[in-house]
Amino acid sequence: MAAEEDNLDQLEEYVDPAEAEAGEAGKSAGVQGSYAGAQACSFRDMLLKDELQRAIGDAGFEHPSEVQQNAIPFAMVGNDMIVQAKSGMGKTAVFVIATLQQIEVEADDKHVDTLVLCHSREVAYQISREFERFSKYMPDVSVGVVYGGVNISAHKKMMKENCPNILVGTPGRILHLMNEKVLSLDKLKRFVLDECDNLLEVALDIRRQVQEIFKKTPREKQTMMYSATISEDARSICRKMSRNAEEIFIDDNQLTLHGLQQHYVTLGEKDKIKRLTDLLDDLEFNQVVIFVRTRQRAAALNAMLIKCAFPSMCIHPKLSQKKRLERYKSFKENSCRILVATSLFGRGVDLERVNIVINFDMSGNSNEYFHRVGRAGRFGTKGLAITFLANDKDREVMEEVQSRFEVGITELPSTVDSSAYMAN
């Protein structure tokens, strides 16, 4: 393992060939960087449109999750919403179903009726596909998705020639289209923030973009904001952006992920790769996501795993949009079983086959940890999360996680019973 340890010391300096290729392409192209009391026991009890009910049935959904039971009845009648619920419990379906239930398309007046803002391109793409899936029997409803990394001329053409009723996108690209005068939100009826805490609290520049977009929307509209973790500060901002919002916080005081086994391993930095490869050899899994601190470490670790004959790929922000989307689709379709990623991939991405998450590098805070491990054990299924603790900072974050979420995370035992994290 001496060679691997030497490589590990240089993870931060590793240059991913795909990233280098994307960088050169970017240079040449000039790219710049109360209903709640009457909970429904099935979706049929919600008195949804026939077309929507049929699509829900085609998707195999019959009984709503707890957050869907509580939130959809409020959202579908136009209430402003602030909703917190655990990862994998179907928050996206709340605003998708509520929007499609309310939307009324006028053939001679094409305009953006609903805007959904997301923190990443992959999540924007994923949400647009959910709208398409549930509107399959509503042919008059059109859905568009826009994000950076794609030539903006294609998005301008879409807005001018076939303006979508529902537009999903990242704040930077949405604002760009507005500044170019090809996107108007004058007739907007619904404004949705997915992973609202990330959009409003984590990065100041993104928050400013969201606020600038919000200021250009009509005063009379429905505002809906969703996340698995909404701090008091983020909650305060959400309240300022909404009017008498219905606030639904599922498991607010004890954010646990039922069915998810969580363990930690205390080890030195130089021992991480060997321990990781041993785990991948020993554990049974459907798919695994391995989280690292930086894009350089993601690319370098992925290269090492491939060299060791593990079926791995990596996703990080500096890949070209084409490669990011290709890899996301490939992993989602189970063409690859191991994904190395940065925390960008830790929020909102729905990967139903993932049953193991490994924090090769500990997350920077408890929120990030919760979103990362939430990729496993989605919708109450079984899963396993293993976190490497290599220094005092890692251990401090782990203590914060255990204290805040009241969850017992134990030292990884010498053997793990596969029945604890593999679905029957």
N, C-alpha and C positions, 0 to 999 in steps of 0.2 A: 504493500500500500504506500510505499515511500513516494512513488511517482504521483499517486493521487493526492497525497498530502501537499506536495509541491504545487500541484495545480490548484488546490483549494486556496492556498495562500494568494493566488493570483486571480481569483474569481472576479474581482472588481475590474481588472484590466482586460478581461476577455472581450473580444469583439465578435459578435454573432455574424457569420457570413451573410445571413438573410438581412440583418440590420444594415450591414455595410452596403449591400446591394440596394436596399431601399434608400439609403442616404445618397448614393450616387444618382439614383433615379430622381430623387427629389431635387438635387442640385441642377440636373439637366433640364428638369421640367419647371424649375422656378417655384417649387412648392414651399409654402411657409407653414413654418411650424405654429210615543215612542214605540218604534218598530222593533227595537232590540228586545223588548219583553216578549214579543211574539216571534220567537226564532223559528225559522223554517227547518223542517226535518229533511226536506229534499228541495232541489231546485224547482220542481214543479209547483211547490207551495208558494213560490215567489211571484207567480202570475206574470211571467215574462212573455215577451213577444213569441209567437209560435216559431218564427224563423230562428230566433236566438235559442229557444228551448231545444229545437231540433239539433242545432250545432253543438250545444252542450252535451246532448245525448250521444252524438257521433264521437265526441271527445272521450266518452266513457265516464263522464262525471254524473253522479246521481245525488250524493249527499254533500252539501257544502261543509267546509271546514269551519272551525269556531269563528275565525275572523270574517269569513264570508257570510255566515249566519247573522252576525252582528252588524256588519258594515253595509252589505249590499242593499238591504231595505232602506237605509238612510240615503245612501249615495244615489240610488235610482230615482229618487223623488227630488233630487237637486240640492240636497244639503251640502254645505262645505264640510270637508272631512279632514281630520288629522288622525292617522291610523298607525299604530305600532303593533306588530305581531312578529312572531318568530320566523326565521328564514324557512322557506319551504312550505308555508301554510297557505299559499295562494292569494297573496295580496294583489298581485297583478290582475288576477281574474276579477277582483272587486271593481277596479275602475274600468276594466275592459267591458264587463257585463253591464255596469251602470251606464257607461257611455252609450253602448249600442242599444240599450233599452230606451234611452231618451232621444237619440239622434233622429232628426227629421230632415231628409235630404230634399232640396229643391233643385230640380233638374236645370232650371234656367238661371240659377244663382249659385255658381260654384265658389265656395269660400271655405276657409279653415274654420270648422266648427269646434274642434277639440285639439289642443296642443298638449303633448306629453314631453317633458324634458327629462333626460337621463344623463348620468355621469359618464357613460362610456359608449363607444360605438357598438360593441357586442350586445349590450343590454338594449340599446335602441333598436337594433335589428331584431332581437328576440321579441321585444314587445310588439313591434310592427307585425311580426308573424302571428302573435296571439290575436291581435285585432283581425287579421285576415282569416284565421282559423274560425273565430266565433262569428264572423260576418259572412261566412260562405254562402248562406241562403239570403243574404241582403245585397243583391247585385248593384244597387244604386249607391252603396257606401264604398267610398274609395279611401285607401290608406297609403300614405307616403312616409318615407323615412329619409332623413338627411343627417350627415355627420361629416366631420373633417376627414382628410385623407382621400377624398373623392373629388374629381374635377367639379368645381362649383357650377360650371356651365350646364351640366346635366340636371342639377337641382333647379337652376333658373328656368330651364326649359320645361321641367315638370310643373313648376308653379305657374308659369304663363299659359301652358297649353292644356294641362289637366290638373288643376288645383285640387289636392285631396281634401276630403272632409275631415279626416283625422290625420294629423301630422305628428310624427314622433322624431325627436332629434336631440342632438347635444347642444348646449347653450351657445357655444361659439359659432357654429354653423347657422343656427336659427337667427342669431343677431346679425350675422353677415348678410343673410338673405333679406332681413328687414332693412338694414342700412342701404342695400342695393335697390330698395323699393320694389322688390319682386314678391315679397311676402307681407301681407297686411293681416293684422289681427283685429281689425275694427269690428268684425261680427263674431268674435270668439265667444263661445258659450261655456266652454270648460277648459280649465287650466290645471294640469296635473304635474306634480313633482314626484318622480320615483327616486327612492333613496334620498329623501329630502334633506336629511341631516348632512349628507355628503355634499349636496349642492349648496347648502346654505351656511355651512359651518367650517368645513375642512379647508377649502382654498378660497382666499379672499377674492381672487380674480374671477373665479366661477360664480361666487355669490353676487358680485357686481353685475355680471352678465345676466344672471337670473333676474335680479332686481330691475335692470334696465328693460328686459323683455316684459316683465310684469307691469311696469309703468305704462307700457304701450298697449295694454289690453283694456277692454271695457270695464267699467266699474261693476256693472251688473253681469256677473258670471259665477259659475260654480268652481271653487278652488278645492282640489283634493291633493293631499300630501301623505306619502306612505314611506315607512322604513321599518327595519327590524330593531333599530336603536335610535331613539330620539331623546337627546339630552334636554335638560331644562332650558339651556340657552337656545337650542334649535327649536324647542317647543314654543318659546316666547316669540321667535321670528315667525313661525308658522301662524301663530295667533294674530299677529299684526297683518299678515297677508290674507287672512280669511275673515269671515263675518259669522259670528255665532256658530263656529264649526262644531260638528259632532265629534267628540274626541273618544276614540276607542283604543284602549291599550290592553292588549291581551298578554297576560303574564307579566304585567308591568314591574311587579316587585321581585319576580323570580324568573328571569329570562333563561329558561332551560330548554334543551333540545331533547325531547323524550326519545329514547331508543338509541341515543348517541353515547357510546362509551368514550370517555376522555382520559388520557394518560399523558405523563411527561417522562422524559429521559434526561438525566443530568449527565453531561459529558463535555469534553473539551472540543474546541472548534476543529482541531485536527482529526478528531475521531468521527466527525459527522458523516462523511461519505461512506466509510465502512459500515457504520451502524445503519445507514439508509439502505445500502445494497443488501445487507443481511435481512432487514425487515421485508424488502421487496421479494427476497427469495423465500422467506418463511411464511408470510401472510397470504391468505387467500383473498382475492379481491376481484371486483368487477372492473372498476376504474379507480384510479388514484390521482388526487391533485396534490402536488408538492409546492408549498409556498416558500419563496425566498425574498430577501430584502430588496435587491436591486435587479435591474434588467441584465446587467453584466453577469451577475451570479446565476440568473435564470438560464441564460444562453450557455454559460460554461458548465453548469451542472447537467443540463440537458445533453451537451456533447459528451460528457463523461459517462452518462447512463447509456447512451447509444453505443459508445465504445465498449461498454460492459455487456452489450447485447440485450439491453432492456428496451421494450417498445415505447419510446418516449418522444414527446414533442414539447416545445415551449411557446408561450405567448407572453409578450410584454409590449409596452407602449410604443417602442421605437420601430417595430416592424411596420412594413407598408400595410395600408388598409386591406389590400387584396390578400396578403399572406395572413393577416390576423383573422379575417373572416373565413378563409379557407381552413385554417387550423381549428378555429372554433367549430365550424361545421363538421370537420373530420372527427374531432373528439366527441362532439354531441352525438354523432351517428355511430360511435363505438368503433371507428376505424383504427383508433389508437387507444391504449389502455392507461398510459401514464402521461400526465401533463405537469410540466414545471411552469410556474406562473408567479408573477408579482401580485401584490394585494389589489391591483386593478381588477383582477379576475375574482376577487373575493366577495364582491357585492352584486346581488341581483341576478347573477347568471344561473339559469336553471339547468342542472345536469343530473338527470334522474338516475343515471347508472352509477354515479360516484358513491362509493360506500366507505372510502378511506381518505382522510385528509392528513397530510404530514406537514407540520410547521418546521421545515428545515432551519429557517431563521424565525425566531419568535416575532410576533407582531409588535408594532410600536405601542399599542394601547389596547384596552379591553374591548372597545367597540370593534376594532379591526379583527381581534381574535374571534369574537362572536360571529362576525360575518364570514370569516374564513372557514371555521369549522362547520358553519351552517351549510356548506356545499355538500356535506355528507349527511345521510339520514334525513333527506328531504321528505316532507309531508308525513312525518312520523315513522318512517321506515328505519331499519337498523343501520348503524354506521359506527365508525371508529375514527377518533382523532388522536394523533400522537404529536407531541410538541417537544422539540429539542431545546434544552435550557443550557446555554454555554457560558453565561456570565451573570453578574449580579443584576444588571438591567433586565435581562430575561426573567430572572426570578422575581423581580419587583413587579413586572407586568403580570406574571402568573398569580402573584398574591392579590393584585388588583382584580383580576378576573374572578378568582375564587370568592373574594369578599363581595364584589358588586353583584354577581349573578347567583350567589348562594349555590354554587355547583361544586360537587366533590370531584376534583381531578387528582388521580392517584398515580404513584410511580408505576411505570409499565412493568407488568409481571413478566417472568421468564417465558411463559407461554400464554397465548391468548386464545380462548376457545372461539373458533370461527362462528359458532352459532350465535355469539354475542353481537356480531356485526354483519353477518351475512343473512339476507332474507331467506326465509324457508322456500 
